[in-house]
Amino acid sequence: MDSVSGIGVLDKAVAVLDALEAGPLSLPDLVDATGLPRATAHRLATALEAHGFVARDGDGRFQLGARLSHPSLPTVARPALDALRDATGESVQLYVRRGDQRLCVDALESPHGLRTIVPVGALLPLDVGSAGKVLREDAPTLKRGWAESVEERQKGVASVSAPVFEDGRLVAAVSVSGPVERTTRAPGRRYARAVADAARAIDAALASRRRPLS
């Protein structure tokens, strides 16, 4: 990976911490998220664990430690996701970019019998779907503030997504998805405002969280 600070090991350690922002990761998932060799990712994560910057959850996965104890992205985003699901009646998801794919870090299902289901932990293509457009930082999408897709990844399904920012940096995409028979073939007309409002609510929640250093 390219050095940002000129101190390679520091940049790699920060990459580990950045990856854990989305929530707990197993070692293979941490390797995928950072692009680091397995041995390097493990060495840095365990060293950061010794200093309290990284911890382990009940399943042994790496997560942010007590010295960086602040709510994870899914925890911070959950109230906005709940509100979006209630407002639209459709399934909602939160994605982050993982290389050339997108990772679902939280998902809430529609109460309807016919609904879209994306499990947490699912890795999906970045080149199809409205969330992919957002996470690829497609210029027209970011200028408009949302993206839509109709049957790009899965037949009969449409979605609308909006970007989530922290400190001016794109960190996630929030999405609403459902069957075309309810979303219509122009889902943006129906859901764009609600999805964009949810994204801005998450922005605000991220801006308010604090990271105590001790």
C-alpha positions, 0 to 999 in steps of 0.5 A: 500500500502507498504510504501517506505519512512516510512511515509505512508501519504507521500507515498500515496500523491506521489501515487496520483501525480504519477497517475496524471502524465498520465493526468486528472482523475476523483475520481473513476479513481484516486481510481483505479489508486492508489488503495487507499480508495475513502475517502483517495484519495479524502482527499489527492487530495483536500489537494494537491489542496490547496497547488497548487500541484493538480488542477481541469480541466473544467470537475472537474477531478483532474490534476497536479497543477501549482506547478508541471506544466509540460506537461502531458505524452500524451502531451509530447508523441504526436509529436512521436505518430504523427510521428509513425502514419505517418510513418506506416499508422496505428493506434497508442496508448499510454498505462499506467499500471493501476493495472492488466489492461492497460489504453489508455491515447492517441490514433491516428487513421489510415487514412485507412477505415479499421483500429483499434480503441481504445478510450482514456480512454479504460481499456484493459486486461494486459494479452493479446496484445503486450502492455500488454507484455511490461507493465508486464515487460516481461523480453524477451520483455524488452531485445529485446526492443519491443513485438508483438501480432497477434490476441491475444485480437481481431481477425484480429488485430496485434500490436507491442509495445515498452516500454517508460522509465523515469529516468530508470522507465517503465512508458508507452507502445507505440503501433502501431496496424492494421488489419493483412492483412496489418501488416502481421502475423509478424508485428515486422518485419515491425514496430518494428524499427519505434515503438522503435524509437518512444519510444526512442523519448518519453524517450528523451522528458520526460527527457527534461521536467522540474518541477518548484516548484514555 
